[in-house]
């Protein structure tokens, strides 16, 4: 291998091994020298005007996305504007986001759809399966109770019963609890 080819290979390999450090250095340098970045960008665009136009014609979405990502990372004004847009969208779509998150969580954690949850809720008479009380003023839904060993769903519980049952399942056997509650001797 010729010395130049060897050097190119070495530089390429070194760049791949230190890519994170180089990215951080480049980001820091661009933030410290915004005038030089603007000047370089302007010169590059002027000298590559035709290639950039052809790229935009060939891949219009890719070009916009790449520039948006570049500006987001290196321009605090662009980042602040984008974060404000995202926050406004989330506030405007809060209800649909919460509904979608609930659907995804039920499916991921328990393999249930919202319709399955509703059917269980109706079957239980719209009350907790243990204490038979309705959910807390309609503010909180009943929690899905499941066996932690095999993952099977047992029913819907209020928050208090769900916490109590979870604590008992993981820390105390029911036999020990029964013995403790039925003993006659007092400590005082």
N, C-alpha and C positions, 0 to 999 in steps of 0.2 A: 504494500500500500504506500502511496506517495505521502510525503509529509503533510501536504495541505488536506488531502482526503482524511488522513488520520486525525488531524486537528479538528476538522469538521465533525467527525464521528465522536471525538472526545467531548467537544462543546455540546453536541446534541445530547449525549448521554448525561453530562453534567447538568444541563438545563432540565432534563426530565427528573433527575434525582433531587434537584433543588427548586422545583417549580413553585412550591408554596412560598419559599423565601423570596424568590424573584417577583412573584405576584404582589407580596406585601411591600417590597421595596418600590416597585413600579407605582403602586397605589399611593404610597407616601410621597414619592417624588412628584407625582402629578398634582397632589393636593398642595404641595409646597411651591410649585412652579406653574400656576394656572395660565399665566401669560405665554410661557413657552409652549404649553400644550395647545393653546388656541392658535398660536403662530404656526406650529408644526401642522396642525390639523388643516388650517387654511391653505398652506403650501401644498400639502398632500392632495387635498381636494382639487386644487387648481391644476396640478400636474397629472391627476388621474381622473379628470372629469368624464371622459368617454367610457372608461372601464367601469366607473361607479354607476353611470347611467345605464350601461348594459346590465350590470348586476341587479340594479333596481327593477329593470324590465323583466329579467329572468326570474328573480326571487323577491317580489315586492314585500311579502310579509317577513321573510327572514332578515332583510336589511333593516326594516323598521324595528324589529325585535332586538337585533344586535345593537343598534344605536341607542334604543331605550335602556337596555341593560347597561351599556357603557356609561350613559349619562347618569343613570341611577346610582352607580357605584362611585362616580368621580365628581358629581356636582351636587352639593348639599341642597341647593334650591330645587332641583329636579326631584331629589329624594323626598324633600318635605312636601312638595306638591303631590307626588304620587301617594305618599302615606296619607295625606289628607283626603285624596280621592277614595282610597281603599276604606278609610274610616267612615267616610260619608256613605259609601255603598253598604258597608256592614250595618250602619245605623238604619238605613232605609229598608234593608232586607232582613232585619233581625229575626222576625217571626219565622220566615222560611228557612233561615239558617238553623235556628233551634230545632225546627221540625226535622230537617235533614239530618242533623247530628243525632237526634234521638233515634231515628230510623236506623242509622248506621251503627250506633252503639248497641241497640237491641239485637241487630243481626250479627254483629261481630262477637259480642260477649255471650249471647244466649241462643243464637240461631232462631230468633223470633222476629216476626214482622209486627208492625203496629196493629194490624188486624188480629193477630194471635193474642197480643196483649189485651186488646179490647174484649175479645171473646172470654179470656180468663177473668177479666174484671167483671163482666156481666154474669158469668157462671158463679162467681163468689158473692154475688149480690151487691157489688160495688162497695165492699168492706174488706178489711184486713182478714186474712185467712186464720189468724190466731186470736186476736182480741175482738174481732167482729165490729170494730169501729170504722166509720168512714174516714177517708183521707183528711188530713189537716186543713179544713176550711177551703178545700179545692186548690190550695196553693202548691201542695206537693202531691205528686203521684205516688201510688204504691210502688214499692221496690220489688224487683223480681228476685224471689228466693230460689236458690239452687243448691244442690249438693256439691260441695267443693271437691269431693273425691271423684265423682263421675260426671259432673257438669249438668245433670238432669234438673230441669226446672220443676219445683214443687208447688209454687203458687205465688201470690202477691201479698206482701206484708207492708204494714206501715213502718215508718222509719224507726220507731222505738222497738218494735218487735224484731225487725230485721237486725238491728245492732245487738240486741240481747241474744238472739239465736246465733248470730255469728260469733259472739264472744264465747258462748257456751260450747259451740261446736269445736272451737280451736283450743280452748283451755281446760274445760271441765267435762268429765264424762257424766252422763245423765244419772247413772247409778250413784256416783259420789254426791251429786247435787241432791238426789232423793234422800240419801242417808243423812246428809247435813240438815236438810229441812225437817226431817221426821224425828230427830233425836230429841230426847226430853231434857237432857242436862243443860244447864246454863253455866256460862263461864263466871258470872258474878253472883 
